[in-house]
Structures are given as structure tokens and as C-alpha cells.
């Protein structure tokens, strides 16, 4: 490919995607709102751009073959905070992709689009939307937008419903963990699969306790290798027995299923900031 665009390049997950994406294309254009993102990889350039500006997105995606869209407010927040980057921003990315003839949007969706489904349901990729927060609602919007732009404008999309891509520090993550290596593999498969149309796939590693079913997305060739069970003894020894009525443990969305609308879900989680530095 001649050009791939990565939004959210300054974020924790984006930081792990920059190097492998730079090796897949002649030009990687990384983008975010940060002043800079450190030392650039061979073939990588950095452009500050605002997701809420259609003009910025049109310029950013000019000449791109694909866009890997990870930019967003990455936590539950008041609706007005979510609206700009997560909803209007999603529209701007897809509309700019369409106007620029970009073939495919590879999108960082989330389990929170279906977060109020019970963990015991073992949901597949065709389960109905059931968001747990305004953040999850925005992911539903973007997935439906992706479906619309495929049906009406032939812009392909792979919507990756990431469960939890962070170090395993709690019992929920024994099922929901997506390792950074498996994240990279998933994005690579979403880019290199010849035809995807509109597709949904769960971003989860090969965990013994995974609560979701990716069978209908097997054509993407995503075959995760890592398994969170290696952390089970330590995590379960350190974590108290869960209450049977605690929504954090009953629903797919975990802590996001328990917070009040508009209140941070990440604030209740022990996420280690291991952003990759360059």
C-alpha cells in the first residue's frame, strides 16, 4: 500500500501500532492532537488533526488506501464530551474516507457497544447492540455508520470490538485480555484480508475464559496466540470473592456496566500506563 493513516497515534494502543503499520506501507501518516509523538519510524510522518473537523479529516485522508481509526475520547464521559470526537469524529472519518476514495476503515470499536449483555451469554458478532455507557453508545453509532457506508457507498470496514487491551490486573481480564501482539495481528489481518465488506470481530486473545465467539469472523484469519490463563493464579489469589449482584462481574462491559452515565469507567480500573515510547 502507498499510504495508511493512523488516528489516535499518541494513545497507548496507537503507540504499539505505529511501528508495525510503518512496515506495511510506503507512507504511514500518524495523527492525533498531541504536539508530537516522539521519534518517527522510517516512512512515518506526523500530522496534528482534529477529528471534529471534516476539513482536517479530508486533508489527512487524501491519497490514503486505508485508515486505522483509533482516535477518540477513550473513557465514559458526559454526552457532550463524547459527541465531538467519538460521534461527529466518526462521521468525519467515514465521510472523508468516502470523498477520498479510501477503500477501508479499520475501526477500534469496543465491547462496550454490547456491554450490557451477560458474560454467561457467550455472545457472537451478530448479537444486538446493548451499550453500557455513552461511550458504548458512540461505538454503536460508529458501527452502524460503518454498515451504512458499506451498503450505500461501498466503503469497507472492520469494526474490532476490543475487550480489554491492557496488562492483566483483575479477574475480568482473564477472559477479556487482548495482548499487544494479538492487537497488532488483528489490525494486520483487518488490513490484508482481500475483501471484508462490513465486518465485526472481537478483539480478544486466545483466553481459556474468553466470553465471546469470533467464529463468524474467522474469514479474517485472526488467530490469537496469547492466553491470560498464565496470570490466573496470581490474579485470583489477590482478588476477593465477587458478589453475585455486582454488575462489574455480571456483564460484558465490566466496570463500565456499573458506573453512572457520564462518569469515568477507567477511574475504577487499575490500568497500567505502559505506552510504548520512541
C-alpha positions as CSV (number, residue, x, y, z in Angstrom):
1,X,0.0,0.0,0.0
2,X,1.1,3.5,-0.7
3,X,-0.4,5.2,2.4
4,X,-2.1,4.2,5.6
5,X,-3.5,6.8,8.1
6,X,-3.5,6.0,11.8
7,X,-5.6,8.2,14.1
8,X,-5.1,8.2,17.9
9,X,-1.4,7.6,17.3
10,X,-0.5,9.3,20.7
11,X,-2.6,6.9,22.6
12,X,-1.5,3.8,24.4
13,X,-2.8,1.4,21.8
14,X,-1.8,3.6,18.9
15,X,1.8,3.7,20.2
16,X,2.0,-0.1,19.7
17,X,0.6,0.1,16.2
18,X,2.9,2.7,14.7
19,X,5.9,0.6,14.1
20,X,4.2,-2.5,12.5
21,X,2.0,-0.2,10.4
22,X,5.0,1.7,9.1
23,X,6.3,-1.6,7.8
24,X,3.1,-2.3,5.8
25,X,3.1,0.8,3.7
26,X,5.2,3.3,1.8
27,X,3.9,6.1,3.9
28,X,2.3,6.0,7.4
29,X,0.6,9.2,8.4
30,X,0.1,9.1,12.2
31,X,-2.3,11.7,13.6
32,X,-3.5,13.0,17.0
33,X,-3.9,16.2,18.9
34,X,-0.6,16.0,20.7
35,X,2.2,18.3,19.8
36,X,4.4,15.4,18.8
37,X,4.7,11.6,19.3
38,X,8.4,11.2,19.7
39,X,10.9,9.8,17.2
40,X,9.2,8.8,14.0
41,X,9.7,5.4,12.3
42,X,11.0,5.0,8.7
43,X,8.3,6.1,6.4
44,X,6.2,7.7,9.1
45,X,5.1,11.3,9.3
46,X,3.0,13.0,12.0
47,X,0.1,15.4,11.4
48,X,-1.9,17.2,14.1
49,X,-5.5,16.9,13.1
50,X,-8.8,17.3,14.9
51,X,-11.4,14.6,14.5
52,X,-14.2,17.1,14.9
53,X,-13.1,19.0,11.8
54,X,-14.2,17.5,8.5
55,X,-11.7,19.7,6.7
56,X,-8.9,18.2,8.8
57,X,-10.0,14.7,8.0
58,X,-10.4,15.4,4.3
59,X,-6.8,16.6,4.2
60,X,-5.5,13.8,6.4
61,X,-7.0,11.0,4.3
62,X,-6.1,12.5,0.9
63,X,-4.4,9.7,-1.1
64,X,-4.8,7.1,1.6
65,X,-5.5,3.4,0.9
66,X,-6.8,2.7,4.4
67,X,-7.4,4.4,7.7
68,X,-6.8,2.7,11.0
69,X,-9.1,4.8,13.3
70,X,-8.2,4.6,17.0
71,X,-8.7,8.3,17.8
72,X,-11.5,9.1,20.3
73,X,-12.2,10.0,23.9
74,X,-11.3,6.7,25.4
75,X,-13.5,6.7,28.5
76,X,-17.0,7.2,29.7
77,X,-17.8,11.0,30.0
78,X,-20.7,13.4,29.7
79,X,-22.5,13.1,26.4
80,X,-21.3,16.5,25.2
81,X,-17.7,15.3,25.7
82,X,-18.3,12.1,23.8
83,X,-20.3,13.8,21.0
84,X,-17.4,15.7,19.3
85,X,-14.5,13.2,18.9
86,X,-16.5,9.9,19.1
87,X,-19.6,10.6,17.2
88,X,-19.0,13.6,15.0
89,X,-15.4,12.4,14.6
90,X,-16.6,9.0,13.4
91,X,-18.8,10.6,10.8
92,X,-15.9,12.9,9.6
93,X,-13.6,9.9,9.2
94,X,-16.1,7.9,7.2
95,X,-17.2,10.8,5.1
96,X,-13.5,11.8,4.4
97,X,-12.8,8.2,3.5
98,X,-15.6,8.2,1.0
99,X,-14.7,11.5,-0.5
100,X,-11.1,10.5,-0.9
101,X,-11.8,7.0,-2.3
102,X,-10.3,5.2,0.8
103,X,-11.0,1.5,0.5
104,X,-11.4,0.5,4.1
105,X,-11.7,1.9,7.6
106,X,-10.3,-0.4,10.3
107,X,-12.0,0.8,13.4
108,X,-11.3,0.4,17.1
109,X,-14.8,-0.4,18.4
110,X,-15.4,-1.8,21.8
111,X,-17.1,-4.4,23.9
112,X,-19.0,-1.5,25.4
113,X,-21.2,-1.4,22.3
114,X,-22.6,-4.7,23.7
115,X,-21.6,-4.2,27.3
116,X,-25.0,-4.9,29.0
117,X,-25.1,-8.5,27.7
118,X,-24.4,-11.0,30.4
119,X,-21.0,-12.6,30.4
120,X,-22.6,-16.0,30.6
121,X,-24.3,-15.5,27.2
122,X,-21.1,-16.2,25.2
123,X,-22.2,-13.6,22.6
124,X,-21.2,-13.7,18.9
125,X,-20.5,-10.9,16.4
126,X,-24.2,-10.7,15.3
127,X,-25.6,-10.0,18.8
128,X,-27.8,-6.9,19.1
129,X,-26.2,-3.7,20.3
130,X,-26.6,-3.2,24.1
131,X,-24.4,-0.3,25.2
132,X,-23.4,0.2,28.8
133,X,-22.4,3.9,28.6
134,X,-22.5,7.0,26.4
135,X,-19.0,5.8,25.3
136,X,-20.5,2.4,24.3
137,X,-23.4,4.2,22.5
138,X,-20.9,6.1,20.4
139,X,-19.4,2.8,19.4
140,X,-22.8,1.6,18.3
141,X,-23.2,4.7,16.2
142,X,-19.9,4.2,14.5
143,X,-20.6,0.5,13.8
144,X,-24.0,1.4,12.3
145,X,-22.3,4.2,10.3
146,X,-19.8,1.7,9.0
147,X,-22.6,-0.6,7.9
148,X,-24.4,2.3,6.2
149,X,-21.3,3.5,4.3
150,X,-20.6,-0.1,3.1
151,X,-24.2,-0.6,2.0
152,X,-24.6,2.8,0.3
153,X,-21.1,3.9,-0.6
154,X,-19.0,0.7,-0.7
155,X,-16.5,1.8,1.9
156,X,-15.4,-1.4,3.6
157,X,-15.0,-1.5,7.4
158,X,-13.7,-3.9,10.0
159,X,-15.0,-3.0,13.4
160,X,-12.8,-4.5,16.1
161,X,-14.7,-4.8,19.4
162,X,-11.8,-4.6,21.8
163,X,-12.5,-6.2,25.2
164,X,-9.5,-5.0,27.3
165,X,-6.1,-4.3,25.9
166,X,-4.0,-3.7,29.0
167,X,-2.0,-5.6,31.5
168,X,-3.9,-8.3,33.3
169,X,-4.6,-7.0,36.8
170,X,-8.1,-8.3,37.6
171,X,-10.2,-11.4,37.2
172,X,-12.3,-10.0,34.4
173,X,-9.2,-9.6,32.3
174,X,-8.6,-13.4,32.4
175,X,-11.4,-13.6,29.8
176,X,-11.2,-10.1,28.2
177,X,-7.4,-9.6,27.7
178,X,-6.1,-8.7,24.3
179,X,-2.3,-8.7,24.3
180,X,-0.4,-6.1,22.3
181,X,1.0,-8.8,20.0
182,X,-2.5,-10.1,19.3
183,X,-3.8,-6.5,18.8
184,X,-1.1,-6.0,16.1
185,X,-2.0,-9.3,14.5
186,X,-5.7,-8.4,14.4
187,X,-5.1,-5.0,12.8
188,X,-2.7,-6.6,10.2
189,X,-5.4,-9.1,9.3
190,X,-8.1,-6.4,9.1
191,X,-5.8,-4.6,6.6
192,X,-4.6,-7.5,4.5
193,X,-7.8,-9.6,4.1
194,X,-8.7,-9.1,0.5
195,X,-12.4,-8.4,0.9
196,X,-14.2,-7.6,4.2
197,X,-17.3,-5.7,3.3
198,X,-18.7,-4.6,6.7
199,X,-17.4,-6.9,9.4
200,X,-17.3,-7.1,13.2
201,X,-14.7,-9.1,15.1
202,X,-13.9,-9.2,18.8
203,X,-10.5,-8.0,19.9
204,X,-9.6,-10.7,22.4
205,X,-6.7,-13.1,22.9
206,X,-6.9,-16.9,22.9
207,X,-8.0,-16.9,26.5
208,X,-9.5,-20.0,28.1
209,X,-12.1,-17.8,29.7
210,X,-13.0,-15.6,26.7
211,X,-16.7,-14.7,26.9
212,X,-17.3,-14.0,23.2
213,X,-17.4,-16.0,20.0
214,X,-15.4,-15.0,16.9
215,X,-16.5,-17.9,14.7
216,X,-18.3,-15.8,12.2
217,X,-15.3,-13.5,11.7
218,X,-12.9,-16.5,11.0
219,X,-12.5,-15.4,7.4
220,X,-10.3,-12.5,8.6
221,X,-7.7,-15.1,9.6
222,X,-7.3,-13.7,13.1
223,X,-5.7,-16.4,15.1
224,X,-4.6,-15.0,18.5
225,X,-1.8,-16.8,20.3
226,X,-1.6,-15.3,23.8
227,X,-3.7,-16.7,26.8
228,X,-4.4,-14.8,30.0
229,X,-4.5,-18.0,32.0
230,X,-0.8,-17.6,32.7
231,X,-1.8,-14.8,35.1
232,X,-4.7,-16.7,36.8
233,X,-3.1,-17.9,39.9
234,X,-1.8,-14.5,41.0
235,X,-4.9,-12.6,40.0
236,X,-7.4,-14.9,41.7
237,X,-5.3,-15.0,44.8
238,X,-5.2,-11.2,45.1
239,X,-8.9,-10.6,44.2
240,X,-11.8,-11.0,46.7
241,X,-14.8,-13.2,46.0
242,X,-17.3,-11.3,43.9
243,X,-20.8,-10.5,44.9
244,X,-23.5,-12.2,42.9
245,X,-25.3,-8.9,42.2
246,X,-22.3,-6.9,41.2
247,X,-22.7,-5.6,37.6
248,X,-18.9,-5.3,37.2
249,X,-18.8,-9.1,37.1
250,X,-22.2,-10.0,35.6
251,X,-22.0,-8.0,32.3
252,X,-19.6,-7.9,29.4
253,X,-18.8,-4.2,30.0
254,X,-17.3,-4.9,33.4
255,X,-16.7,-1.7,35.4
256,X,-18.4,0.4,32.6
257,X,-21.6,-1.5,33.3
258,X,-21.6,-0.4,36.9
259,X,-20.8,3.4,36.6
260,X,-23.4,6.1,36.3
261,X,-23.8,7.6,32.8
262,X,-21.3,10.3,32.2
263,X,-18.9,9.1,35.0
264,X,-15.4,7.6,34.2
265,X,-15.2,3.9,34.0
266,X,-11.4,3.9,33.8
267,X,-11.2,5.7,37.1
268,X,-12.4,2.5,38.7
269,X,-9.9,0.3,37.0
270,X,-6.2,-0.4,37.7
271,X,-4.9,0.3,34.1
272,X,-1.1,0.5,34.0
273,X,0.2,3.1,31.5
274,X,2.8,1.2,29.5
275,X,2.6,3.4,26.4
276,X,5.4,2.5,24.0
277,X,8.0,5.3,23.9
278,X,10.0,6.2,20.8
